[in-house]
Amino acid sequence: MKDQIDVVVVGAGFAGLYALYKMREQRFSVVAFERGSGVGGTWYWNRYPGARCDAPSMQYSYQFSEELQQEWEWSEVFASQPEILRYLNHVADRFDLRCDIRFKTSVESLVFDETIGRWEVRTDQGHCISSRFCIMATGCLSTTNTPNLEGLNYFKGKWYHTGNWPHDGVDFKNQSVGFIGTGSTGIQAIPMIAREARQLKVFQRTAQYSTPARNRPMDKEYEARIKADYKGFRARNYRLPLAMDIRIERDAPKTFDVSEAERRRKYERCWERGGMALLLAYRDSSVSIEANETISQFIRDKISELVDDPAVAKLLAPNHIYACKRPCLDTNYFETFNRPNVTLIDVSETGIKAITKNGVLINGDEHGLDCIVLATGFDAMTGALNRIEIFGRGGRKLKDKWVDGPLSYLGLSSAGFPNLFTISGPGSPSVLTNMVATIEQHVNWVGDCLSYMARQGYHTVEATVDAESPWVERVQEVAEMTLWTACDNWYQGANIPGKPRVFMPYADWPSYLAKCEEVAANAYEGFAFT
Ligand code: NA7
C-alpha cells in the first residue's frame, strides 16, 4: 500500500511555500517536493551578479500574515536576490515549513488513477505516494532556455546559465567574458560583470528598453508609514492593474490629452523617480501604438545621451514597441558601454552560428573568450509543467493536450486533470502582475475550493471543456487588445523554437480577480465535481 496523503505541492518557491502553509492551516496532510536543496524557487536558482527584483519590496512580499509583514525589514526599495532568499528562508523557518518539504527531489510523474480518484506521484528519489490533490507551484520562469549553440560543448572555458548560477559564485577577475542575452537578466548582470572582468563582450541580438531602477536604501519613514496600515496599503494595491502600485499619479489621462511639453516633463519625472512608472504614465501606453511610440522615443533619446559613442548608442536603441518585451530596470546599464573593457557586438543579422574551442564565431571573426554567460531566458509558463509526465483521465498526457498551446480554465485547472491545480498557470495574469500578491490569490482560491468540496462532500474537481475553451479564447482576445502580441516575446513562447505561439498570461488582472470571485460565488461555475 502506497503512502496516502491529501495534498502534494510541487515546488518550494513563493507559491509552494504559501500553498504548503495554507494546506496545513486547512488541516490537510501535505508534503512538498523541491528539486533545489533549499527553498526559494526562482530566487534560489538565479544567483547571478546583480539579480534583483524589479517590483518594490514593500509590495513584492507576502501579505497573508500581519506579523510577518510587520516584522520583516527590507533594506532596499528593490530587494536583491540574496535578501529575497533570506526572506523566504525566514518564512520557511517562522512557519516551520521545512519539515514537510523534501529537498533535492524532482517530481517525475503524476498519474491519475480514475478508479480511486487519486494521483500517483513518483519522484526521482524513489517516492511513490498516493495524493488526492496536486498543487503545481512549479514557477513561470523556472525552466532555463539554453539555445542550441553549435560547439558550446567543445568550448574550452566554462559557460554558465544565469538561471542556474553556481552557488559559490564565479570569479571573473582577469577573464575575458562573452555575454549572450540582453533581457532583464542580462541588463542586471552586465554592469556587475563589467566591473570585475578584464574584458566583456556583449553579443546583442535585440536591443532592449530599460529605465533606471534608482534603487536606494529603504526610507525608514516610508516603511513606517506603510506599516502603520499595511493591510490598507495591500488592499488598495490589490485591485490595481498590476496588483501593485507603481504609478506616479492616480487616474492618468491619455497620452495625447496633454501637450508634448507636459508629457515630456512627466516622462522626465518618471525617469528620475525610477522603477516602471513610465509603463503607467498614461492610460493608453500599452494599447495605442502612437502613444507607446512617445515613450519609446523618450527612452531612445535617453540612450543617446547616456552612451558616448553614437554608433554604440544607435545599436543599443530598440525599435520594437515599448514593453512588448518585458520592460527592464537597470542600474547603469547603458553607461556600462562607455567602459573601455566593454564591447557591444551586434548579432541581430547574423545570430550566433557557432561557438569554437576558443570563443564565439561571428561573421567569420573569432572572439576569443575565457568564459561565456548565457542570459538566454526561460521556457516560460509551460516549461516546468511539461517537464513532468502528467497523465490525466484516460491516460491522456497534459503535454499532448497542450501541444498547440496550454488549455486551462482561469490558469488554475485543465479539463481531464482532476484535483490538479496550477498556481500562476498559463491563462492567469501571473507574470503581468506582482507575482506574490497573485500567487496568494490563487492559493486562497484553491483553499476555498477545497473547503467548498468538503462541505458538499465532493471528491474531485476539474475545469469543464465548456468553460475552458472560451477562456482560452478570452485570454487571446484580451492580449490582442494590448500591444504585447506585436513583437516576439516569451509571453507567447516566441523565444523557444517550435513552441506554439500562444499568448499565455491573462492580460487584465482586475477583471480576472472579479471572474474568480464570481465563479466561486456561483458554486464554482465552469468546474465539474464528482
Ligand atoms: P529573456 O527576457 O527571455 O531574454 C533573453 C535574452 O537572450 C534576449 O536578449 C534574447 O534575445 C537573448 N537570446 C536568446 N537566445 C539567443 C540566441 N540564440 N542568440 C542570441 N541571443 C539570444 O530572459 P531574461 O532571463 O532576461 O528574463 C526573463 C524574465 O525574468 C524577465 O522578463 C523578468 O520577468 C524576469 P531576443 O530578444 O530573443 O532577440
Boltz pocket constraint, residues with backbone or C-beta under 6 A from the ligand:
constraints:
  - pocket:
      binder: B
      contacts: [[A, 141], [A, 147], [A, 148], [A, 180], [A, 181], [A, 182], [A, 183], [A, 184], [A, 185], [A, 186], [A, 203], [A, 204], [A, 205], [A, 206], [A, 326], [A, 347], [A, 351], [A, 352], [A, 375], [A, 376], [A, 377], [A, 378], [A, 431], [A, 488], [A, 490], [A, 495]]
      max_distance: 6.0
